[in-house]
Each structure stands twice: as structure tokens, then as C-alpha cells.
């Protein structure tokens, strides 16, 4: 049995992602909003990004902590 696809239209706002990020950061700094990403997740993201750069430079597998 084949089920039909559900169709819908999603409204898309094309804004500058960096401007939106900085806007949100300002709201968080003023205590008006909660961070979207935790500090722990942000740190892990930096570790992974660093490992990707190191792997690209050396051509080897880089382990993250």
C-alpha cells in the first residue's frame, strides 16, 4: 500500500543569519532570552571544528576529547 504525501507551504524569511545571531546574542546578554545552544555544546563544536582543521592539514584522523 502506498500512502499519499502530505503537501504544505512554509513561509520563509530570508534574513542575514549573522545579524540574527548577533541580535539573539544581545537579547541573551540583556537577560531577555535563553541561549539556543549550551556552553558545553558550543565548546564541543569548537573542539570538533579544530579537529576538522587539524585533520585537513595533516591528512590524519584526529581524536577529540
Buried (B, 14 or more C-beta within 10 A) or exposed (E): EEEEEEEEEEEEEEEEEEEEEEEBEEEEEEEEEEEEEEEEEEEBEEEEEEBEEEEEEEEEEBEEE
